[in-house]
Amino acid sequence: MIIVTGATGLLGRQIVERLLTRVPAGRIGLSVRDPEKAQAFADQGVRVRRGDFADAGGLAHAFEGATQVLIVSIDKMGDEAVRGHRAAIDAAVAAGARRVLYTSHMGASATSHFQACRDHAATEEALRACGVPYTSLRNGFYAASAVRFLVQATGSGRLALPADGPVSWTSHDDLAEAAAAVLADEGRFDGPTPPLTAAEALDFDDIARIAGDVTGRPISRTTAPDDRFRRQMEEHGVPAGYAGHLLDIFVAARAGEFATVDPTLATLLGHEPTPLSAVLRKHLPGA
């Protein structure tokens, strides 16, 4: 049985939807914190059990009978994230899974400027030491993050962000389809995958231009000093630690950590990845 964690989240849900087009529902199990939110999958014949990375007994029940376990990375940073991922890896191994898979990041590195990428690197180290074959899906940077930075700018016509660098913005839709393809073809990748990225890397000058074309309203891109950006985030109620993590995305982008473009995602999909313009057209207000 293929077990997917976090199956009620944005990425996890789409992975399961696409996996259902490739394998019978009876071969899929979900580990979720709130089974009621996965009722639509249960109605299709998917096994749904409660699983929480902080509850080893619950994970053992949720992972029972696993042949593969896909650990969808949790929306936390630092020690809490790594502890949770390690607990899920240990539970997958204890359940007898032949392979453990994990949604990592193209920038995974112990020396990254971005905390989340350091967390992914620590989780990959735990995977290497777990004693069973593993696959680390090194996903491109989520295009949804670019959308969040743009939402206010579409109304004001001004996009004031720190200096950045090119980023391979990649859609959740494409990454979900790729994960489903890898799960359905067990062993296709052993260890970390190549970066699963879009076909081009874009900075926010490019994105402002594309967003203007999509919405029909020009957007002016200006550079905000790092300290001012952090202060403005905090003044708008963003916790200081999280504001620092947001700033670190730009620091890492300036260092070229997210600039790689690789054809592996296109190969998995059988077509070119979704361009950022299509993501913006789908999600930006007024597009």
N, C-alpha and C positions, 0 to 999 in steps of 0.2 A: 504494500500500500504506500502511495505517495502522500506524505504529510506536509501540509503547508501551514506555517504559523502566520499570525497577523493577518488572517484572511478577510477581516472586515475593514482593513485600512485601504488607502487609495491604491497602492501598488499590489498588495496581497489579493484584494478582491479581483482586480483585473487579471492577475496571474491565474486564479482559479477559473474564472470565466473562460479564459483561452485554453486552459488545460482540459476543460470539459469538452472541447471540440476535438481533442486528440486521444483521450483515454476514457474508458467507461467511468461513470460517476462512482460506481462501487469500488474503484481502485483509488479513490481520493479520500483523504481524511483531513480535517481542519482542526487546528489547535487555536482557540480564540478565548479571550478573557470573558466575553459575553456571548454565549451561544445563541441567544435570542436574535442578535444582529445578523447571524448567519442562517436564519431559518429558511431563506430563499434557496440556499444551497442544499440544506437538509431535505427540502421538498423535492429536490431533483435526485435524491438518492446518495448524496455525499454524506459521509460520516462526520458529524460535528461533535467535538468534545471540548470541555473547558480546559484550557491550559494557560498557565501564567509562569513566566520565567522565574518568578520568586517562589514558586511552589513546586518542589521536586516531585512530590507525589502526584500532583495534578499533571505534570508533564509526562510522567511515566504512563499514566492512563491515556493521555491524549496521543502519545507516540506509539502505543501498543500495536504491534504487527507491522511496524514501518519497514519498508525496503529502502526508501529514500526520505530524507527530511530536508525541506527547504526552510531555512531560518531567515525570515524577513527582518532586517535590522530594525531595532526599536528606535523610537523618536526621543532618544536621550543622548547625552554626551558625557564623556569622562568615565570614571570608574563604574558608575551605575550601568552604563551601556555595556561595557566590556564584561562585567559580572553577569549580566543577563544573558548575553550571547554565549558565554562559557557554560552557564547552566544548561542552556538549550543544547549545546554541543554534547555535553556529558550525558544528557538524557537521551539524545539520539543514539549515541554509541551504546548506552545501556539497553536501549530498546532493540538492539540488533540491526540497526540500519546498515545497509551495504554502502551507502554514500550519504554524506552530509553536504548540503549546498547552502550558500549564504549570499545575501545581496550586499555586496561590498561596493566599492567606489573606484573609479578610474584613478583617483589621486591618493589611494591608500598608501601611506608611508609613515614610518615612525618619525620622520623629520619634517612632515608637512607643517605648513603654517596654520592649517585649519584643524581644530580639535577633532571633528568627526572623522577626518581621514586618518588621524593617528589612532582613533578608536578602531577603525576598520583594519588597520595594520595589526593592532594587538589581537583582534579577533581572528585574523588570518593566521597569526602565529599559533593561536590555540587550535585552529583547524589542522595545521601542519603536525601538531603534536598529539592529535586525538587518536591515532592508531587505525583509522579507516580511511578509504579514499574520500576525497572531498573536491568540491568545485566552488570556487569563489567567483561570483558574477560581478565583474568590475564595471559597474554601471556608469554611464556618462552622467554629467551633472544634470539634475532634473530641470527641465525647461519651466516647470511650474514655479520655480524660484524666481526666474526672470519675470514671469507674469506678476508675481507679488510685488516686486520692486516697481513695476510699471503702472499698477492700477491707479495710484494717485496722480501720476504724471499725465495720464490720458485726459484728466479733467483740467489740470493747471497748465498743461503744455510745457512743463519744465521738469527735467529729470536731473536732480542734483545727487550724485553718488561719488564715492571715493574713486580715485584712479584705479583702473582695473586692467585686465588683459584678456586675450581671447579665451573663450570657454566653449566646449563642445556640448551645447545645450541639447538635451535628449528627452524625448517624450516618454511619459509613463506608459502610454499605449504600446510603443515599440519595445520597451524594456520588459513589459509583461509578456508580450508575445515571444520574445527571445527566451525568457525564463521557462515558459511553458514548453518551448521547443527542446530546450536542454533537458528538462525533466522527462519528457516523453522519449528521449533518445539517451538513455542512461549511459554515462561514461563518455559522452561526446567530448567533454573537456575534463581534464584531470588537473587539479590545482587551479591557480588563478587564470581566468580567461584573458585574452587581449582586451584592451579597453572597448567597451560596447558603446560606441558613440555615434552621434549624428555625422553628416557628411561634411560639415564645416564648423569652424570655431569662430565665434563672433564676440566682439567686445560691446560695451554699452553704447558706444557711438553708433555701431552698426544696428544695434537693437532699437535705439531711438528712431533711427531712419526707417527701419522696417515697421515699427509700431505706427509711425506717422503715415506710412503708405497704407497700412491696414485699416486704420481708423479714419483716414482722410483729414486728420488734424495734426499739423506739424508739432513735433516735440523737440525742444531744445535741450541738449545734453550739456551739463556743466559739471565741473569737478569740485567736489566738496572736500576740504581737508579732513584727514582721518579723525582728528580730535573733535572737529565740529560735527561730523556725522555721528560719532559715538554719543556726543552730548545731546544732539537732537533726538536720537533714538530714546535715550533715557528720559528726556523731557516729555516724550510722547508715551511714557509708561512702560517702555521696554526695560526689563531687568538688566542691571549693569552687566552681569555675566553673559547674558544672551546678546546684548548689544555688542560686546566684544567678539563673540563668535561670528556675528554678522559681518563685522569689520574684517575679521580674519579671512572671510571668503574673498574679499577684494585683495588683501595682501597676498593670498595664495595665487590668485589669478594673475597678479602682477608678476609673480615668480614663474609663471608659465605652467603651473601644476595641472591645469585643466584644458590645455591647448591641444592635446593629442587628438588626431582624427584617424580612425582605423576602420577598415572595411568589414570587420567581423560581424557587426550587427546587421549590416545589409545582407550578408551571406545567410545569416540565420533567418532573416525575415523573408528572403527571396525577392526583395525590392529595396529601393532606397529608403532610408529612414525619413520620418516626417520632418519637413523643414520647420524652423522656428516660426516662420510667417504663418504656417497653418495652425500651429499651437496658439499663437496670438489671436488669430482670426476666430478661433473657437472660444477663447476664454476672456479676452479683453472686453470690458464694457464698451458698447458702442461700435464694436468691430463688425 
